[in-house]
C-alpha cells in the first residue's frame, strides 16, 4: 500500500472490498535520533537504571503509608474516608510494585484492593484479613534479600489470593465468625518439614 502523504484517509478499492488507510500522525510526533544525537529511549532507560537504587526506599515509604491507613481503619472503623485511604495506599503498591521490582508485593496489594473494592463484604470481621495482606506486603519488601524469600512470598501471595477469592464468593454477612475470618493462612512448610 502506498503511504499517505496528507492527513486525509485513503481508500483503496478492490472488486469485493475496500481498504481505508488512515494517516499515521504518530510519525510526526516521534523524533528519530541522528548519528550525532542521543537516542531518547536509551536516555530514558539509563535514567531508570539510575533511579532504581531508590526503588526499595520508595516502596518502604509506600508500605509506611499502607500501615498508617490500616491503623486508621482500626481506630475509626470502616468509613468512606478510611476505606479510600487504605484502597489508595494498596493501589499505589499494586501499581508501582512490578515497576520497582516487587511484583509479588503488587499481587498481594491487588488482593487487598479487590477486597476493599467490594464494599458489601467489608466488616470488622475482615480486619484480620486486611492485616494479613498489609503485613504480607511489608514482609515481602522488608525480607526481599533473604534466601528463599521469593518462593515464600509467592506462596503467601497465592494463599492470600485464594483467601480473598473465597471471601468474595461468600454473600455479605455470611463470612462466619470474626475468629474464622481472622485466622492467618498457613505459612508454607519448608521441604522436609511436611
C-alpha positions in Angstrom: 0.0 0.0 0.0 1.2 3.5 -0.7 2.0 5.8 2.1 -0.5 8.6 2.5 1.3 12.0 2.4 -1.5 14.2 3.8 -3.8 14.0 6.8 -6.8 12.5 4.9 -7.7 8.8 4.9 -7.1 7.0 1.6 -9.4 4.4 0.2 -8.2 1.5 -2.0 -11.0 -0.2 -3.8 -10.9 -3.9 -4.7 -13.5 -6.0 -6.5 -15.0 -7.4 -3.3 -13.9 -4.9 -0.6 -12.4 -1.5 0.2 -9.4 -0.8 2.4 -9.4 2.5 4.3 -5.9 3.6 5.2 -5.7 6.2 7.9 -2.8 8.6 8.2 -0.2 7.8 10.8 0.1 11.0 12.7 2.4 9.5 15.3 5.3 9.5 12.9 5.3 13.3 13.1 5.5 13.2 16.9 8.5 10.8 17.1 11.9 12.3 16.7 14.5 10.0 15.4 18.0 10.3 16.7 20.5 11.1 14.1 24.1 9.8 14.2 25.2 12.8 16.3 22.1 12.8 18.6 21.4 10.7 21.7 18.6 8.2 21.5 15.8 9.3 23.9 14.9 5.7 24.6 18.5 4.9 25.7 18.5 8.0 27.8 15.2 7.0 29.5 16.5 3.5 30.2 19.7 4.9 31.7 17.7 7.3 33.9 15.6 4.3 35.1 18.7 2.3 36.0 20.0 5.4 37.9 16.7 5.7 39.8 16.4 2.0 40.5 18.6 2.4 43.6 15.7 4.4 45.1 13.0 1.9 44.3 13.3 0.0 47.6 13.2 3.2 49.6 10.1 4.3 47.7 8.4 1.0 48.3 9.2 1.2 52.0 7.6 4.7 52.0 4.5 3.1 50.3 4.5 0.4 53.0 4.5 3.0 55.7 1.5 4.7 54.2 -0.3 1.4 53.9 0.4 0.7 57.5 -0.9 4.1 58.6 -4.0 3.6 56.6 -4.5 0.2 58.2 -4.1 1.7 61.7 -6.6 4.5 60.9 -9.0 1.8 59.8 -8.7 0.0 63.1 -9.1 3.3 65.0 -12.0 4.7 63.1 -13.7 1.7 61.6 -14.9 1.3 58.0 -15.8 4.8 56.8 -15.7 6.0 53.3 -12.5 8.0 54.2 -10.7 5.1 55.8 -11.7 2.8 53.0 -10.5 5.2 50.4 -7.2 5.9 52.2 -6.5 2.1 52.5 -7.5 1.5 48.9 -5.3 4.3 47.6 -2.3 3.0 49.6 -2.8 -0.6 48.4 -3.4 0.6 44.8 -0.2 2.6 44.8 1.7 -0.5 45.8 -0.2 -2.6 43.2 0.7 -0.1 40.5 4.3 0.5 41.5 5.3 -2.9 42.7 6.2 -4.5 39.4 8.0 -1.4 38.1 10.0 -1.1 41.3 11.0 -4.7 41.3 8.4 -6.1 43.7 5.8 -7.9 41.6 4.8 -10.3 44.4 4.0 -7.4 46.7 1.9 -6.0 43.9 0.0 -9.3 43.7 -0.8 -9.1 47.5 -1.8 -5.5 47.1 -4.1 -6.5 44.3 -5.8 -9.0 46.6 -6.3 -6.3 49.2 -7.7 -3.9 46.6 -10.2 -6.4 45.4 -11.3 -7.0 49.0 -11.7 -3.3 49.6 -13.5 -2.6 46.3 -16.2 -5.0 47.3 -17.6 -2.7 50.0 -20.5 -5.1 50.8 -18.0 -7.5 52.3 -16.2 -5.0 54.5 -16.9 -5.6 58.2 -14.8 -5.6 61.3 -14.6 -9.4 60.9 -12.3 -8.8 58.0 -9.7 -6.7 59.9 -7.6 -9.8 60.3 -7.5 -10.5 56.5 -6.7 -6.9 55.9 -3.9 -7.1 58.5 -2.6 -10.3 56.8 -2.4 -8.5 53.4 -0.7 -5.4 54.8 1.7 -7.5 56.9 2.5 -9.7 53.9 3.3 -6.7 51.7 5.5 -5.2 54.4 7.3 -8.5 54.9 7.8 -9.1 51.2 9.5 -5.8 50.8 11.5 -5.9 54.1 12.7 -9.5 53.6 13.5 -9.3 49.9 17.2 -10.2 50.2 16.7 -13.4 52.3 17.3 -16.8 50.9 14.1 -18.4 49.5 12.2 -15.1 50.1 10.8 -15.0 46.6 9.4 -18.6 46.8 7.9 -18.0 50.2 6.5 -14.7 49.1 4.9 -16.3 46.0 3.3 -19.0 48.2 2.0 -16.4 50.7 0.6 -14.3 47.8 -1.2 -17.3 46.4 -2.7 -18.2 49.9 -3.9 -14.7 50.3 -5.4 -14.5 46.8 -7.2 -17.8 47.5 -8.5 -16.5 50.8 -9.8 -13.2 49.3 -11.3 -15.1 46.4 -13.2 -17.4 48.9 -14.3 -14.4 50.9 -15.6 -12.5 47.9 -17.5 -15.6 46.8 -19.5 -15.6 50.1 -22.5 -13.3 50.2 -22.2 -10.3 52.5 -23.0 -11.0 56.1 -22.2 -14.7 55.8 -18.4 -14.7 56.4 -18.8 -16.6 59.6 -17.3 -15.7 62.9 -14.6 -13.0 63.2 -12.3 -15.6 64.5 -12.7 -17.7 61.4 -12.1 -14.7 59.1 -9.0 -13.5 61.0 -7.3 -16.9 61.1 -4.0 -16.5 59.3 -3.2 -18.6 56.2 -0.8 -21.3 56.9 2.8 -20.5 56.1 4.1 -22.9 53.6 6.3 -25.6 55.2 9.9 -25.9 54.1 10.8 -29.1 52.3 11.4 -31.9 54.8 9.0 -30.4 57.4 5.9 -31.9 55.8 
